Amino acid sequence: MDRLTGMWLLLAALAAPGCSLKTYAINMVGDALSSGDSVYETDDDLELVGAALPFGLKLTESLLAQSPGHRGLLLTACRGFTLYSFAYVGYAAEIAVDEDVDRARALRVRARRLYLRGFGYCVRALERSYPGLRAALASDPDTAVSVFKAEDKERDLPLIYWSAASLGLSISVSKHDAAMLGRLPEVRALLDRALELDEAWDAGALHEFQVVLAAASPGTPDVTLIRPHYMRAVDLSGGTSASVHLAYAAAVSVPLQNASEFRELITRALAVDPDATPENRLVNLLAHRRAHWLAARADQLILDNEAAAPEGREP
C-alpha cells in the first residue's frame, strides 16, 4: 500500500463509526509510513525537509495516540526526532556559539529534549518484547542488553541502533552535565551488543556511530580503538558515507590538533556524491553542509592549521 492510499484510508476510517475499523486503518497507515526508505531521507532540499519534518512528527505522534503499541510508528518517531534534532536544532546550536552563547545554550537544551523524546519511543518499542528494559539499562547496561538474541536481530537491530543514537547524541549536547555523561555506559552497551549481533548492519552504521560516540566521550581519544571502526565503516559503506569522515575528524583530528588529517577528511567527505545512493541523499547533504562549516572554522578548531600531521596518523 502506498502512502497516499494509506492516508485516504485513515481519513475514511476517522469519519466512520467503529473503533476496530479506525484502529485497523491507523495500523495500516503506520505500516506504510514506517516501511521502506523515508521520503525525507531521499530528498535533496534541506530547507524543505526541515520545514516538513515537524508536521510529520506530530502526525506520527497523533497516530501513536490511537495505536500506542505500533512498533513501526514508534521507530519512525524515534528516527524522526533524532534526525530533526541533529540536522536542525543541534546544528543551529553549534553555529550560534560564535555569535550568541545564550541562544546556543537554549538550542542545546532543546536538542537534548528532542533526542530523549526519540529515545523514549525506541525504548517503548523494545519494551514490548523486553518489559523493564529501560530500568535495566540504567542499573546494569551490560546485563540488560544480553536479552537481545541473534534470532531476533532483524526485528530488534533498528530499534537498538536508534536507541543508542538518540541517547548518545543527547549526551553529545550535554558534555558538562555529569548525569548525562553517566549514561554513556548505556549507549556503549547497546552499540557493543548490536555489533555482536551483526557488525555489518546497515552498511557500517554501527561502526560509524562508535566513532561519533568517541567524539562525545571525555578524555584523549584512543586512536587504536577508534581507527578500526572508522576503517570498517568506510569499507562497509563502500565509500558512500560522507559523515563518517567528519565523525573521525571530530573524534581524532581536532582533539589531537592534526591539521593535515583534518583537511584530508573534509576533502573526502565533500568528494562523496549524495546522488550515488539516493536512500542516503539527505544525510550526505547534511554532511556536506557540515563539512563546509567545519572548513570555514578550521583556524578555530586547529590552532596551528598549517602544521604537518604526525606520522602514522593519516586516516
Phi, psi and chi 1 to 4 in degrees:
 res  aa     phi    psi   chi1   chi2   chi3   chi4
   1 MET       -  128.2  179.9 -178.0   66.2      -
   2 ASP   -79.3  169.6   62.6   37.8      -      -
   3 ARG   -71.5  -33.3  -62.3 -178.0 -173.8 -156.3
   4 LEU   -65.7  -44.7 -178.5   58.6      -      -
   5 THR   -59.1  -40.9  -57.7      -      -      -
   6 GLY   -61.2  -39.6      -      -      -      -
   7 MET   -67.1  -38.6  -69.8  -53.5  -61.1      -
   8 TRP   -64.4  -39.4  -80.1  112.2      -      -
   9 LEU   -62.5  -40.6  -81.8  173.1      -      -
  10 LEU   -63.4  -46.3  174.3   59.7      -      -
  11 LEU   -62.0  -39.9  -68.4  171.6      -      -
  12 ALA   -65.6  -39.6      -      -      -      -
  13 ALA   -68.5  -38.3      -      -      -      -
  14 LEU   -65.4  -27.3  -69.2  174.8      -      -
  15 ALA   -87.1  -11.5      -      -      -      -
  16 ALA   -98.9  152.4      -      -      -      -
  17 PRO   -74.7  161.6   28.0  -34.4      -      -
  18 GLY   101.1  113.8      -      -      -      -
  19 CYS   -66.2  -37.5 -178.3      -      -      -
  20 SER   -64.9  -40.8   59.6      -      -      -
  21 LEU   -64.3  -42.5  174.3   59.8      -      -
  22 LYS   -61.8  -46.7  178.9  178.1  177.0 -179.6
  23 THR   -64.1  -40.4  -58.4      -      -      -
  24 TYR   -61.7  -45.8  174.9   70.6      -      -
  25 ALA   -65.1  -41.1      -      -      -      -
  26 ILE   -62.6  -41.1  -72.6  171.1      -      -
  27 ASN   -66.0  -36.3  -74.3  -23.5      -      -
  28 MET   -64.2  -42.7  -73.2 -175.8   68.7      -
  29 VAL   -65.0  -40.8  174.3      -      -      -
  30 GLY   -59.9  -41.1      -      -      -      -
  31 ASP   -62.4  -42.0  -68.3  -21.0      -      -
  32 ALA   -66.7  -42.6      -      -      -      -
  33 LEU   -68.7  -28.8  -70.3  174.0      -      -
  34 SER  -102.1    5.1   58.5      -      -      -
  35 SER  -107.8  146.5   62.7      -      -      -
  36 GLY    74.9 -174.1      -      -      -      -
  37 ASP   -72.5  137.8  -65.2  -34.2      -      -
  38 SER   -70.0  140.4  164.9      -      -      -
  39 VAL   -65.3  -21.4  -66.5      -      -      -
  40 TYR   -72.5  -44.8  -63.3  107.8      -      -
  41 GLU   -71.8  -15.8  -68.5  164.5   -7.5      -
  42 THR  -100.6   -2.4   58.7      -      -      -
  43 ASP   -75.7  155.3 -154.1  -69.5      -      -
  44 ASP  -111.9   10.1   63.9   -3.6      -      -
  45 ASP  -118.4  100.7 -169.9  -39.0      -      -
  46 LEU   -62.7  -37.4  -62.7 -176.2      -      -
  47 GLU   -69.9  -39.7  -68.5 -173.9   11.3      -
  48 LEU   -62.4  -44.7  176.8   64.0      -      -
  49 VAL   -63.2  -43.2  171.4      -      -      -
  50 GLY   -61.4  -35.2      -      -      -      -
  51 ALA   -76.7  -31.1      -      -      -      -
  52 ALA   -85.7  -30.3      -      -      -      -
  53 LEU   -56.6  -43.8  -96.9  174.0      -      -
  54 PRO   -56.7  -41.0  -27.9   36.9      -      -
  55 PHE   -63.1  -45.1  172.0   78.2      -      -
  56 GLY   -61.0  -38.4      -      -      -      -
  57 LEU   -67.5  -42.2  -68.3  171.9      -      -
  58 LYS   -69.3  -33.9  -67.4  -50.4  -62.7  179.5
  59 LEU   -62.6  -44.8  172.3   61.0      -      -
  60 THR   -60.1  -43.3  -59.4      -      -      -
  61 GLU   -66.3  -34.2  -71.8 -169.5  -43.3      -
  62 SER   -64.5  -41.4  -63.2      -      -      -
  63 LEU   -66.3  -38.2  -65.9  172.6      -      -
  64 LEU   -66.3  -29.5  -81.3  169.0      -      -
  65 ALA   -63.0  -28.9      -      -      -      -
  66 GLN   -91.5  -29.4  -59.8  -63.2  -38.2      -
  67 SER  -134.9   74.2 -175.7      -      -      -
  68 PRO   -66.9  -15.8   22.1  -32.6      -      -
  69 GLY  -102.8    9.4      -      -      -      -
  70 HIS   -71.6  111.0 -167.0  -72.6      -      -
  71 ARG   -61.9  -39.8  -69.9  175.7   65.8   93.8
  72 GLY   -63.7  -42.5      -      -      -      -
  73 LEU   -67.3  -37.4  -76.3  172.5      -      -
  74 LEU   -63.6  -41.8  -70.7  166.9      -      -
  75 LEU   -65.8  -41.8  175.6   58.8      -      -
  76 THR   -59.8  -42.1  -63.2      -      -      -
  77 ALA   -65.5  -42.8      -      -      -      -
  78 CYS   -62.6  -49.8  179.0      -      -      -
  79 ARG   -61.8  -43.9  -69.4  171.5   58.7 -168.3
  80 GLY   -63.9  -47.2      -      -      -      -
  81 PHE   -66.7  -35.3  -82.5  106.1      -      -
  82 THR   -67.0  -47.1  -57.1      -      -      -
  83 LEU   -62.5  -46.3  174.8   61.7      -      -
  84 TYR   -62.2  -44.2 -179.9   71.5      -      -
  85 SER   -64.3  -42.7 -173.7      -      -      -
  86 PHE   -65.3  -47.0  175.1   77.2      -      -
  87 ALA   -80.3  -30.3      -      -      -      -
  88 TYR  -124.8  -15.6  -61.8  101.2      -      -
  89 VAL  -111.6  -53.4 -175.6      -      -      -
  90 GLY   -61.7  -40.2      -      -      -      -
  91 TYR   -65.0  -41.9 -179.2   68.8      -      -
  92 ALA   -62.4  -34.6      -      -      -      -
  93 ALA   -64.8  -41.2      -      -      -      -
  94 GLU   -63.7  -42.1  -69.8 -176.0  -71.0      -
  95 ILE   -65.5  -37.3  -67.6  176.4      -      -
  96 ALA   -71.4  -19.3      -      -      -      -
  97 VAL   -54.5  -41.4  166.2      -      -      -
  98 ASP   -73.0  -17.2  -64.9  -28.0      -      -
  99 GLU  -118.9  -33.1  -62.4  179.7   -1.6      -
 100 ASP  -149.4   94.2 -170.7  -25.5      -      -
 101 VAL   -62.9  -39.3  174.2      -      -      -
 102 ASP   -65.4  -41.1  -70.4  -24.5      -      -
 103 ARG   -64.9  -40.9  173.1  170.5  166.2   74.0
 104 ALA   -60.4  -41.5      -      -      -      -
 105 ARG   -64.6  -43.2 -175.0 -178.6  -61.0  111.3
 106 ALA   -63.8  -39.3      -      -      -      -
 107 LEU   -67.4  -37.2  -74.8  167.2      -      -
 108 ARG   -65.2  -38.8  -77.3 -164.6  -61.9  -90.5
 109 VAL   -62.8  -43.4  169.8      -      -      -
 110 ARG   -65.0  -42.4 -177.0  179.4  179.2 -134.8
 111 ALA   -59.3  -43.0      -      -      -      -
 112 ARG   -62.6  -42.0  178.8  173.7   67.0 -176.2
 113 ARG   -60.9  -42.1  -74.2 -157.7  -52.1  -94.0
 114 LEU   -68.6  -41.0  -68.3  169.5      -      -
 115 TYR   -60.1  -45.7  -74.9  135.2      -      -
 116 LEU   -68.4  -29.8  -68.8  175.9      -      -
 117 ARG   -63.6  -44.3 -168.4  164.2  170.6  175.5
 118 GLY   -62.5  -43.6      -      -      -      -
 119 PHE   -57.6  -40.2  175.4   71.2      -      -
 120 GLY   -60.7  -37.9      -      -      -      -
 121 TYR   -68.7  -41.0  -75.7  121.3      -      -
 122 CYS   -64.2  -46.0  -95.3      -      -      -
 123 VAL   -64.9  -36.5  172.8      -      -      -
 124 ARG   -59.3  -40.8 -161.6  165.7  113.5 -170.2
 125 ALA   -67.3  -43.7      -      -      -      -
 126 LEU   -64.6  -34.4  -73.8  169.0      -      -
 127 GLU   -70.7  -11.8  -75.3 -165.1  -41.4      -
 128 ARG   -65.0  -32.2  -71.7 -177.3   55.5   76.3
 129 SER   -99.5  -25.8  -58.7      -      -      -
 130 TYR  -131.8   78.0  -49.1  104.5      -      -
 131 PRO   -56.2  138.4  -23.4   34.0      -      -
 132 GLY    82.2   10.4      -      -      -      -
 133 LEU   -63.6  -40.0  179.6   66.8      -      -
 134 ARG   -58.2  -48.5 -176.2 -166.5  -69.7  -94.2
 135 ALA   -65.7  -38.3      -      -      -      -
 136 ALA   -65.4  -39.4      -      -      -      -
 137 LEU   -61.3  -40.8  -87.7  173.6      -      -
 138 ALA   -68.6  -33.7      -      -      -      -
 139 SER   -92.3  -37.1   62.0      -      -      -
 140 ASP  -152.9   81.1 -172.5   -8.3      -      -
 141 PRO   -57.1  -43.6  -23.3   32.9      -      -
 142 ASP   -64.1  -39.5  -68.7  -30.1      -      -
 143 THR   -71.8  -38.1  -60.1      -      -      -
 144 ALA   -59.2  -42.4      -      -      -      -
 145 VAL   -78.6   -7.4  -60.7      -      -      -
 146 SER   -68.1  -13.3   65.8      -      -      -
 147 VAL   -72.1  -19.7  -61.1      -      -      -
 148 PHE   -77.1  123.7  -56.9  127.9      -      -
 149 LYS  -113.6  155.0  -55.1  -60.1 -178.4 -174.9
 150 ALA   -59.8  -35.9      -      -      -      -
 151 GLU   -68.2  -16.3   56.5  -93.6   28.0      -
 152 ASP  -108.9   11.7  -61.4  -43.9      -      -
 153 LYS   -65.0  -34.1   69.0  178.4 -176.9  178.9
 154 GLU   -61.7  -37.6 -174.9  174.7  -12.8      -
 155 ARG   -77.1  -40.0  179.6 -165.7   67.4 -170.0
 156 ASP   -90.9  -31.5  -68.6  -17.4      -      -
 157 LEU   -58.4  -43.4  -91.5  174.3      -      -
 158 PRO   -58.7  -39.7  -24.8   35.6      -      -
 159 LEU   -70.4  -37.6  -70.8  165.0      -      -
 160 ILE   -64.3  -46.9  -63.1  171.4      -      -
 161 TYR   -60.3  -50.0  169.8   79.6      -      -
 162 TRP   -71.4  -25.6  -75.2  102.1      -      -
 163 SER   -63.9  -47.5  -65.7      -      -      -
 164 ALA   -64.3  -41.9      -      -      -      -
 165 ALA   -65.1  -46.8      -      -      -      -
 166 SER   -65.6  -43.1   53.3      -      -      -
 167 LEU   -70.3  -42.2 -178.3   56.2      -      -
 168 GLY   -61.6  -41.3      -      -      -      -
 169 LEU   -70.6  -31.6  -71.9  169.0      -      -
 170 SER   -64.3  -33.6   73.4      -      -      -
 171 ILE   -71.0  -36.1  -66.2  169.1      -      -
 172 SER   -63.8  -25.3   74.5      -      -      -
 173 VAL   -98.8   12.4  -65.3      -      -      -
 174 SER  -134.3   41.7  -47.7      -      -      -
 175 LYS   -64.7  -17.4  -68.9 -175.6  177.9  179.5
 176 HIS  -103.9   12.7  -58.8  -64.4      -      -
 177 ASP  -105.5  107.5 -172.8  -38.1      -      -
 178 ALA   -61.6  -36.1      -      -      -      -
 179 ALA   -64.7  -40.9      -      -      -      -
 180 MET   -70.3  -42.5  -70.2  -58.9  -62.7      -
 181 LEU   -60.0  -30.3  -72.0  172.2      -      -
 182 GLY   -67.4  -10.1      -      -      -      -
 183 ARG   -94.9    0.4  -57.8 -167.9   67.2  177.5
 184 LEU   -54.7  -38.6  -84.8  169.9      -      -
 185 PRO   -59.3  -30.2  -28.0   37.0      -      -
 186 GLU   -64.2  -44.9  -64.2  177.4   53.0      -
 187 VAL   -66.0  -45.4 -176.0      -      -      -
 188 ARG   -62.0  -41.1  -67.7 -165.5  178.8  106.5
 189 ALA   -63.6  -42.6      -      -      -      -
 190 LEU   -62.7  -46.3  -73.4  164.3      -      -
 191 LEU   -67.6  -42.5  -84.7  178.6      -      -
 192 ASP   -61.9  -41.5  -71.9  -14.6      -      -
 193 ARG   -67.9  -39.0 -176.4   56.8 -178.6  151.9
 194 ALA   -61.5  -41.0      -      -      -      -
 195 LEU   -64.7  -35.9  -77.3  163.6      -      -
 196 GLU   -65.3  -35.9  -69.2  170.6   -4.7      -
 197 LEU   -73.8  -40.2  -67.5  172.6      -      -
 198 ASP  -168.0   91.7 -175.0   -1.4      -      -
 199 GLU   -68.3  -18.3   61.4   91.1   22.4      -
 200 ALA   -94.1    5.7      -      -      -      -
 201 TRP   -55.2  137.9  179.9   79.4      -      -
 202 ASP    51.5   47.3 -161.9   20.8      -      -
 203 ALA    55.1   39.9      -      -      -      -
 204 GLY    91.5   12.5      -      -      -      -
 205 ALA   -60.2  -35.2      -      -      -      -
 206 LEU   -68.7  -41.9  -63.9  168.5      -      -
 207 HIS   -65.4  -40.7  -71.8  -76.1      -      -
 208 GLU   -61.9  -40.3  179.7  170.3  -19.7      -
 209 PHE   -72.0  -24.2 -160.7   75.4      -      -
 210 GLN   -61.5  -36.5  -75.0  -79.9   16.7      -
 211 VAL   -69.5  -43.2 -178.0      -      -      -
 212 VAL   -58.5  -44.1  172.8      -      -      -
 213 LEU   -63.8  -35.1 -174.4   62.0      -      -
 214 ALA   -60.8  -35.9      -      -      -      -
 215 ALA   -68.8  -26.5      -      -      -      -
 216 ALA   -87.4   -9.4      -      -      -      -
 217 SER   -89.9  140.5  -56.9      -      -      -
 218 PRO   -72.2  160.2   26.1  -33.4      -      -
 219 GLY    97.9  173.9      -      -      -      -
 220 THR   -72.3  132.5  -57.4      -      -      -
 221 PRO   -66.8  141.9   23.8  -33.6      -      -
 222 ASP   -96.8   98.7 -172.7  -22.0      -      -
 223 VAL   -62.1  -32.3 -179.4      -      -      -
 224 THR   -65.9  -23.0   61.9      -      -      -
 225 LEU   -93.1  -37.2  -66.5  177.6      -      -
 226 ILE   -78.9  -42.0  -58.0  169.4      -      -
 227 ARG   -57.3  -43.8 -179.8 -179.8  166.7   83.8
 228 PRO   -59.9  -36.4  -25.5   35.9      -      -
 229 HIS   -66.3  -40.4  -73.5  -63.2      -      -
 230 TYR   -62.2  -48.9  166.5   72.1      -      -
 231 MET   -63.5  -39.9  -63.1  -60.4  -66.7      -
 232 ARG   -69.1  -37.8 -175.1   60.9  173.8  148.6
 233 ALA   -64.4  -42.3      -      -      -      -
 234 VAL   -61.8  -43.3  171.5      -      -      -
 235 ASP   -64.7  -48.0  179.4   52.3      -      -
 236 LEU   -68.3  -31.0  -72.0  169.4      -      -
 237 SER   -81.4   -8.4   70.6      -      -      -
 238 GLY    65.5   25.4      -      -      -      -
 239 GLY    75.5   16.2      -      -      -      -
 240 THR   -98.3    4.7   61.8      -      -      -
 241 SER  -105.7  117.3  171.2      -      -      -
 242 ALA   -79.2  -32.7      -      -      -      -
 243 SER   -68.1  -26.5   55.9      -      -      -
 244 VAL   -64.9  -34.1   66.8      -      -      -
 245 HIS   -67.9  -37.7  -56.0  -60.1      -      -
 246 LEU   -70.6  -35.2  -56.0 -175.5      -      -
 247 ALA   -62.1  -42.7      -      -      -      -
 248 TYR   -67.7  -37.2 -166.4   82.7      -      -
 249 ALA   -60.6  -42.8      -      -      -      -
 250 ALA   -70.9  -36.1      -      -      -      -
 251 ALA   -80.5  -30.7      -      -      -      -
 252 VAL  -124.1  -55.4  175.3      -      -      -
 253 SER   -62.6  -45.6  -52.3      -      -      -
 254 VAL   -68.9  -49.8  172.8      -      -      -
 255 PRO   -59.2  -35.4  -24.1   33.9      -      -
 256 LEU   -91.5    1.9  -63.2 -176.7      -      -
 257 GLN    55.3   46.8  -66.8  -68.8  -79.1      -
 258 ASN   -97.8   95.6 -171.0  -29.9      -      -
 259 ALA   -67.0  -47.8      -      -      -      -
 260 SER   -68.1  -36.6   61.5      -      -      -
 261 GLU   -64.6  -42.6  179.0 -179.0   82.5      -
 262 PHE   -57.2  -48.6  178.0   83.9      -      -
 263 ARG   -63.9  -39.3  -67.1 -167.1  -63.2  -89.6
 264 GLU   -65.4  -38.7  172.8   62.8   19.6      -
 265 LEU   -68.1  -38.8  -71.7  162.7      -      -
 266 ILE   -61.1  -43.9  -64.4  -65.5      -      -
 267 THR   -61.3  -43.4  -60.4      -      -      -
 268 ARG   -64.0  -40.5  -70.2 -172.2 -176.2 -174.9
 269 ALA   -63.0  -44.4      -      -      -      -
 270 LEU   -71.8  -18.1  -69.4  171.7      -      -
 271 ALA   -78.7  -14.7      -      -      -      -
 272 VAL   -73.8  128.5  173.4      -      -      -
 273 ASP   -85.9  114.1  179.5    5.4      -      -
 274 PRO   -60.5  -28.5  -22.8   34.2      -      -
 275 ASP   -81.5   -9.1  -66.4  -34.0      -      -
 276 ALA   -69.1  -30.7      -      -      -      -
 277 THR  -130.1   89.6   51.1      -      -      -
 278 PRO   -55.0  -32.2  -26.5   35.7      -      -
 279 GLU   -67.6  -16.5   66.5  -84.7   15.8      -
 280 ASN  -114.9   16.1  -64.8  -38.0      -      -
 281 ARG   -58.7  -47.6 -175.7  178.8  -72.7  118.3
 282 LEU   -62.6  -47.4  178.7   66.4      -      -
 283 VAL   -65.6  -33.0  -67.2      -      -      -
 284 ASN   -73.2  -35.5  -81.0  -33.0      -      -
 285 LEU   -65.7  -39.2  -73.0  172.1      -      -
 286 LEU   -62.2  -40.2  -70.0  169.6      -      -
 287 ALA   -65.0  -39.9      -      -      -      -
 288 HIS   -62.0  -43.1  -80.4 -163.8      -      -
 289 ARG   -59.4  -44.1 -179.0 -176.7   69.5  174.9
 290 ARG   -68.4  -37.1 -177.1  173.5 -179.5   80.4
 291 ALA   -62.0  -43.1      -      -      -      -
 292 HIS   -62.8  -39.7  -73.9  -63.2      -      -
 293 TRP   -66.1  -43.0  177.9   70.4      -      -
 294 LEU   -64.2  -40.7  -72.0  170.8      -      -
 295 ALA   -61.8  -38.4      -      -      -      -
 296 ALA   -69.1  -22.5      -      -      -      -
 297 ARG  -104.2   13.4  -61.0 -177.1   75.6 -115.4
 298 ALA   -55.3  -40.1      -      -      -      -
 299 ASP   -67.1  -25.4  -69.7  -21.8      -      -
 300 GLN   -82.9  -31.4  -63.6  171.3 -105.5      -
 301 LEU   -84.4  -36.9  -64.3  169.5      -      -
 302 ILE  -114.9  111.2  -50.8  -70.4      -      -
 303 LEU   -62.8  -38.8  -62.7 -177.6      -      -
 304 ASP  -114.7   84.2 -176.2    3.0      -      -
 305 ASN   -71.6   -8.3 -160.3   20.5      -      -
 306 GLU  -100.8   -1.8  -62.3  -57.7  -41.9      -
 307 ALA   -68.0  146.9      -      -      -      -
 308 ALA   -75.3  151.5      -      -      -      -
 309 ALA   -72.1  141.3      -      -      -      -
 310 PRO   -59.2  139.5  -23.3   33.2      -      -
 311 GLU   -57.5  136.7 -175.4  176.8   -5.6      -
 312 GLY    88.3    1.4      -      -      -      -
 313 ARG  -107.8    2.9  -74.6 -172.7 -177.6  160.9
 314 GLU   -65.1  137.5  -73.1  -69.2  -18.0      -
 315 PRO   -71.4      -   24.7  -31.5      -      -
